[in-house]
């Protein structure tokens, strides 16, 4: 299967609170692609650790990333392109996701840490405490030139951010 025929997995990435879910849900709705929230793939032990304010390490993240990769592959085997959120903070994490049986493309959302911190203060119903935000920004490795993706600042309203992303991807719905 060549690149043009291969299903795409569009990974909306960045630290917690940058707007991944809002952006990914809007893109999925516009494209008619299934949406997945990477947080739903975490094992219970990871959720408990984060709830206690303990940052995850690479060992904690390995089975989580593998399950996301495997979901992408299952969807792609059915010929389905997908949109998902995933912090994908490090190159090594993105390398795992790229092992999926799909064309994996990344969109890194960029936001000022102070704005993100304010968002997390007001967010309800999520186990990720504001106290872990600094560790996420510290771990974040920007996309490199050889990675299929780009960065987008999220200073505009979500609809405008989505229009920018779809235009850059050549996927205007």
C-alpha positions in Angstrom: 0.0 0.0 0.0 1.5 3.3 -1.0 1.4 6.5 1.2 -1.7 7.9 -0.7 -3.7 4.7 0.1 -2.5 4.2 3.6 -4.8 5.3 6.4 -3.6 8.3 8.4 -3.4 8.7 12.2 -3.4 12.3 13.0 -1.9 12.8 16.5 -2.7 16.1 18.2 0.1 16.4 20.7 1.6 18.6 23.5 1.6 19.0 27.3 -1.6 18.7 29.2 -4.0 21.7 29.0 -2.9 23.0 25.5 -6.2 22.1 23.9 -5.5 18.7 22.4 -9.0 17.3 23.1 -10.9 20.3 21.8 -8.8 20.5 18.7 -8.8 16.8 18.0 -12.6 16.4 18.5 -13.2 19.3 16.1 -10.9 17.8 13.5 -12.4 14.4 13.8 -15.9 15.8 13.4 -14.9 17.8 10.3 -13.2 14.9 8.7 -15.6 12.2 9.8 -12.7 10.2 11.3 -12.9 8.2 14.6 -11.5 10.1 17.6 -9.6 8.6 20.5 -8.3 10.2 23.7 -4.9 8.8 24.7 -5.7 9.2 28.4 -8.3 6.4 28.0 -5.4 4.0 27.1 -3.5 4.5 30.4 -3.3 1.5 32.7 -4.9 2.1 36.2 -1.5 2.3 37.8 -0.5 5.3 35.7 -3.8 7.1 36.5 -3.2 6.4 40.2 0.3 7.7 40.0 -0.7 10.9 38.2 -3.6 11.5 40.6 -1.1 11.5 43.4 1.0 14.1 41.6 3.8 11.7 40.7 5.1 12.2 37.1 5.2 9.2 34.8 8.6 7.9 33.7 9.4 6.2 30.4 8.8 2.8 31.9 5.3 3.8 32.9 4.6 5.2 29.5 5.8 2.2 27.5 2.7 0.0 27.7 0.4 3.0 27.3 2.2 4.1 24.1 2.1 0.5 22.8 -1.6 0.2 23.3 -2.1 3.5 21.4 0.1 2.2 18.6 -1.8 -1.0 18.5 -5.2 0.8 18.3 -3.9 2.9 15.4 -2.8 -0.3 13.7 -6.2 -2.0 14.2 -8.1 0.9 12.8 -5.6 1.2 9.8 -6.0 -2.5 9.1 -9.7 -1.8 8.6 -8.8 1.1 6.2 -9.8 3.7 8.8 -8.0 7.0 9.3 -8.1 8.4 12.9 -7.6 11.5 15.0 -6.2 11.1 18.5 -4.7 13.1 21.3 -1.5 12.1 22.9 1.1 14.2 24.7 3.8 12.5 22.7 6.3 14.6 24.6 9.5 12.9 23.6 10.9 11.8 20.2 11.2 8.3 21.6 7.4 8.2 22.4 6.6 9.4 18.8 8.9 6.7 17.5 6.7 4.1 19.1 3.6 5.6 17.7 5.2 5.7 14.2 5.6 1.9 14.4 1.8 1.7 13.8 0.5 0.4 10.5 -0.7 3.8 9.4 0.8 7.1 8.2 1.3 8.8 11.5 1.4 12.6 11.4 1.8 14.9 14.3 0.4 18.4 15.1 2.1 19.9 18.1 0.0 22.5 19.9 2.0 25.4 21.4 0.7 27.5 24.3 2.3 29.7 26.9 2.8 27.7 30.1 1.1 30.4 32.2 -2.0 30.2 30.1 -2.0 26.4 30.3 -1.5 26.5 34.0 -4.6 28.8 34.3 -6.6 26.4 32.2 -5.6 23.4 34.4 -6.7 25.3 37.5 -10.2 25.6 36.1 -10.5 22.1 34.6 -12.9 19.7 36.2 -13.0 15.9 36.1 -9.5 15.2 35.0 -6.8 13.3 37.0 -3.9 15.3 35.7 -3.0 17.8 38.5 -1.5 21.2 37.7 1.5 20.2 39.8 2.7 17.9 36.9 2.5 20.6 34.2 6.1 21.7 34.8 7.4 18.2 34.3 5.5 17.9 31.0 6.9 21.2 29.6 10.4 20.0 30.8 10.1 16.7 29.0 8.6 18.2 25.8 10.9 17.7 22.8 9.8 19.7 19.7 9.2 17.9 16.5 12.4 17.4 14.5 12.8 18.2 10.8 12.5 14.5 9.8 9.2 13.9 11.7 6.0 14.1 9.7 4.3 17.1 11.4 4.4 20.7 12.4 3.6 23.0 15.3 0.6 25.4 15.6 0.2 28.1 18.3 -3.2 27.9 20.0 -3.7 31.7 20.6 -6.6 31.8 18.1 -10.1 30.4 18.8 -10.3 26.6 18.3 -12.2 26.8 15.0 -9.5 29.0 13.5 -6.7 26.7 14.9 -8.5 23.7 13.2 -8.8 25.5 9.9 -5.1 26.3 10.0 -4.2 22.6 10.8 -6.5 21.2 8.1 -5.1 23.6 5.5 -1.5 22.7 6.4 -2.4 19.0 6.1 -4.2 19.5 2.8 -7.3 18.0 4.5 -9.8 20.8 4.2 -13.2 19.2 4.8 
